[in-house]
């Protein structure tokens, strides 16, 4: 099934129907990308048969090759398949807005000037679980990544680089991610040249030529050139800085929404001082317990920087690349999926992201300020990593423990 044209469903779906269905998914999509994909599949494939299984699976595969929040891009793509660019914009907005409004409201409570003591306790409890959530997210990505990897040694090396980069590079983590992707492309190109040289026993057979067809070639060039140079924009201030941080989150978050933690923490806490370490932990927890994409965490950071205007600007900047990638690239997704160069780039950048997510647990743990939070963290790690249970129940339970700690007159971070 080709992806070259939009609007090929068996029946024309009205814009009102798209708005209703995608708003419902945006309101009920607790639990991150697996939940979002399940709800989209049920609505578009199983219940209404707007899309075939092949079309839906092709959309999942293609959006996972793109930077940015994959489940959000899948929601946009499904809208594009039904009603073209207008359907894509409407579907994406309806999917994002419910969670955005909720997280802005919660940010106003948790990041306000003088929240009640029990609110501070709830924030401290949920925030204490965040390092365990980061490790669990990384572990969940490790298995599929290792199975897809042809070169296990390099996969582990890139993962270790990601762990170290989070700790030592700060705001330059994106350069490391891009560099690992480019390095893997260079290794593949060198191996190809060796394999095609004449003569000599033991020479490898010629492999597929690493040529990227269609619009993905300039996309990789953009990521490795322009965005690397734009790292110097760390000196921006005010709303310009908020917009730049949001754009980095949306344009460079390979591997799922949780990679925004190492991308944002340096900017939000160390570089700009918009939040304390404890408040950043709270923001990450809010992004996990609200419906919709996890990338909405950036709205809480924007709120801390510049109030509601900052939250809206950060969200727009973070999600704009996803709309652009899908609407411009969807007609070419077949070629993107078949591109050797795209797969090679992600073979380097992907495991580095996995390592970066795991490594983010180190500064997040260091950010904990209260002794009782370490007990909460240990319990959350047992729930998430030992029992392999859900993230949202863990965060809500840890928040409840924090409320009890506050009521028991234990210290809280004010």
N, C-alpha and C positions, 0 to 999 in steps of 0.2 A: 504493500500500500504506500503510495507516494505521498509526500507532504507538500507538494508543490502548490496546491491551491487551497484556499480557505473556503469554508461554507459548503462542504461536500456532504453534510449529514443527510439522512434519508428524508427529513422534513425540516423546513425553515423554522428555526427557533426564534421566538420573539425576544426583543431586548428586555421586555418586562420579565419574562421567564428567566432569562440570564440573571437579571438583577436580583430576583427573588431567591433563586437557587444558590448563587454564589454568596449572597448575604447570609443565608442560612448556614452555609459551610463556614463562613468567617466567624459566625457567632458560636458555633458548636465544635470548632476544630481544636479542642484541647489535646495536647500530647505531641505536637510537633509534626514533622513531615510524614511519618507513617500514617497518622490519623488523616491528614489532609489528602494523601493519595487514596486512601480507602474511601473517603467520602466522595471525592471526585469520580473515582471509578464507579461507585454505586450509582451516582446521579447520572453520569454521562454514558456509561456502558451498560450496566446491569439493569437499572430500572427503566430508563428511557431510550436506550439504544441510539443515542445521538451519534456516538462514535463506536467503531468496531474495537475489539480487543487489540488488533494489530496497530491501529492508529494511536490508541492510548499508550501502548507499550513503546511505540516509536517516540511519542512525546516525552515519556519518562527518560528514555535513553538519551535523547538529544538535549534535554534541559539539564541533565547531569553532566554534560560536557561543558556547559556554560558556567562562567563565574556568577555568583549571586545566589540568592535563596532558591533552591531548585523547586520546592513545592509551590512557591509563589509563581515561578515561571511556568510551571505545569498548569496552574489555574489560569494564567494569562493565555497560554497556548490553547487550552480547551475552548476558551472564549473566541480565540482567533479562528479555530476550526469551524465554529458555528456561525459567526457573523463577521469575520474579517477583522480589520483593525479596530473598528468601533466596538465590536464584541469583546476584543481583547482588553481594551481600556476599561470597559464597563465591568467585565468579570474581575479584572485585577483590583479595581477600586473597591468593588463590593466585598471582595475577599479580605482586603487589608483594613478597611475603615473600622469595622466593629472592634477589632483588637486594638487599633490605634486609639480610639476614643476611650476605651477602658484603661489602657496603660497611661494615658495622659491624666485621667482622673485619679488613678492610684498613685502616680508620681506626685500629684499635688498633695496627697495625704502623707505619703512616706517621706517626701523631700521638702515638706513645708517647713516654715520657720520654727514652730514649736508643737510638733505632734504629741499626742498623749503618750504616756509612758508605755502602755500596753502595745501601742503601734510600734514604738521603737523596739520593744521586745520581740514582736512578730517579725520585724525586719531583720533583727540580729539572728533570730533562729533560722529563718529561711536563708539568709545570706551565708550562714555557717555551712549549709549543705552544698553550696555552689561548687567548691572544689571537687567534691565527689561527683557532682553532675558532669563536670568537665571531663573527668577521667572516664566515667561511664560512656559519655558520648564518643570519646576517642576509642575506647575498647570496641564499641559497636561498629566503628568504621574499619578497625584493623583487620578483622576476619575477611570481609569481601575484598579489601585492598590487597592483602597477601595472596589470596587465591587468584586474583587477576594478574598479579605481577609475574613477569617472565624472569626477572633477575631479582631473586630474594635478597641477595647481599646488598644491592643498591637500595632496595626498598627499606631495609633496616637502617642503612646509612642516612637516607633522606629523612626518615622518621626521627633519628637521633639529632640530626641538624635542626629539625623543627623544634625539638624540646629545648636545645641549647639557645636557639635564636630568640625564643620568647624571653628568656632570662637576661640575655646580654645585649640584644639589639634594640629593644624598646620600639620606637615608632618606625624603625627601618625593617621590621619584620617582613613587610611586603616585598622589599628588594630581595630578601632571602628566598621567599616563595617563588618569585619570578625567576630568580637565578637558578634554582634547582630545576625548574621546568626547562629553561634554556639549556642547562647542562645536559639533561637527558636527551634533548633533541640533538645536541652536538655529538654525544656518544653514539646515538643511533646512526647519525650521518657518517661518522668515522667508521663504524662497523660495516655500514653498507659499502663504503668505498673499499675497505679491505676485502669484503666478500666478493666484489666484482672484479678484482684484479686477476689477471690471467696467471696460470701456472701454479705449481707447487702442490704437493699432496696435503691434505688436511685443510684446504681452503674451504671456507663456508660457501654454501650456495647463495647466489644473489637473493636478497630479500626484497620486500616491497620498497619501492623508492619513496622516501619521506617527502612527498609533495602534498601540499594542502590545497584542495580545490575550493573554489567559491569564495565567499566573503570571510571565511574563517582565517585566511592568511593575513589580511590586514588587521584582523582582531588580535592575533597573536603578536603582530608587530606593534600594535598599540600598547598592549600590556607590557611588552618587554622594553619599549622605548619611551613613549610619552609618559606613561604612568610612573616609570622609574624616575624620570626627571622631575615629575610633579611632587615627589617626596619632599622636595625642598619647600613646598608650600606649608610645612609645619609651622612657619612663622606667622601665618595668618591669625587674625584675632576677631573677636565678636562673631556676628552671624556668618561671616565668610568662613571662619574656622569651623563653625558648626556644620555648614554645608559641605565643606571639604571632608570632614570626618565621616559624615553620612555617605558621601559619594564613595569614599574608600571602602566602607563597609559593604555597600551594594555592588560595587564593581569588582571586588577582589576576594569575596568570601567563598572560596572554593571549599567543597567538602561539607556543606551544610551551615546552618545559621550559627552554630556554636563557635565557629572560627572568628566571629566578631569580637569575642572576649580578648584574645591577644591583640587584635587590630585596634580595639578601642581603649583598652585600659591605660596605655601609656598616654594617649592624647587627653583622655577625660580627667585623669588624676594628676600625672606628673607634668605633662606639657602645658596644660591650660588651667589646671586647678579648679575645674568646674565642680568636681565632686571629691569627697574623701574616699579612701579605700572602702570604708564600711558602706557608704552610699552607693558605690559602684557595685558591690556585692548585692545590695538591695535591688538595684536596677536589673541585674542579670536574673535574679529570682523573679522579679515582676515579668520579665520577658518569657520565663518558663511557665508561669502559672496562668497566664492569660491566653485566650484563644488566638488563632492566627499565627503568622510566621514569627519565629524566634527573633528575627532581625529587628522586630519592633522594639527591642531593647534600646536601640539607638534613639528612639523617641524620648525615653526616660533621661538619657544623657543630654539630649537637646533641651529638655525641660529644665534640667539642672543648670544648663548654661545660659538660657535666655527665656525661660518660662514657656507658655503655650506656643508662642511664635517660634521659638527654638525647636520645640518638639515637632511641630508641623514641618519646618524647614528640613530638619534632620531626616524625617520620614520620607519626604518627597525626594531628597537627594539620594537616599539609600535605595529607593525602589525605582527611580527613573531609569537606571541602567537596565533593569530587568525588562521593563516595557520596551525599551529600545532594542535590546538583544532579541527578544521574541518576535516583535512585529517586523523588524528588518530581516531577521535571520530565519524565521520559520519556513519561508519558501525554499530555503537552501539546507534544511536540516538533514536531508538524505546525504548530501555531500559532506556535511560536517561529521556525521556519524561514521562515514567511511574514510575519513582523513587519517592517514598514518601520522602526520605531524601533530594533529590535535591529541591523539592518543599518547604519543611520545611526550608531549609537553605535560600532560596530566600524570604520566607515569613518574615524573619528577616532582611536580608541584603537589600532587595528591597526597603521597605519604608525608611530605613535609608539613602539610596542613594537619594531618593526623597527629604528628608529633607536636605541632604547635598547640593544638587543643589540649593534649595531655600535659604539655609543659605549662600551660596557663594555670594549672592547679597549684604550681609552686608559688607564684606571687599572690594568688588568691588566698592560699593558706597563710602566707606571711601577713596578709592584710587583716586576719582575725585578731581582735584585740582583747577578748574576754576568755577567761579560762573555761567557763562552761560551754563556750562555743565548740571547743575541741571535742568534747563528749558528744555534742550534736553531730559534728562532722563524722566521728567514728560510727555513730548509729546510721547515718545516711549512707556511708560507704558500705556498711554491711547490708543494708536494704537494696542498694542499687547494684553493687558489684558481687556480693555474696548470694543474695536471693534473686537478683536480676528482676526486680520489680519496678513499677512505674515511677517516673520523675515527678509528676504532679502530686500524687499522694505523699511522696517523700517531702517535698517542699512544704505542703500544707501541714503535715505532721510536725515538721521542724519549726514552722511558724507558731504552731500551737504550743510547742515546748517553750519557745521564746516568750510567749504571752504569760505562761505559768512562771517562768523565771522572773519576769518583770513584776508580776503580782506578789512573788515571794521576796521581793526587795533585793534580788540579785542585781549586780550592776548591768546597765545597758549603755549602748553608745548613743550619746545625745547629739 
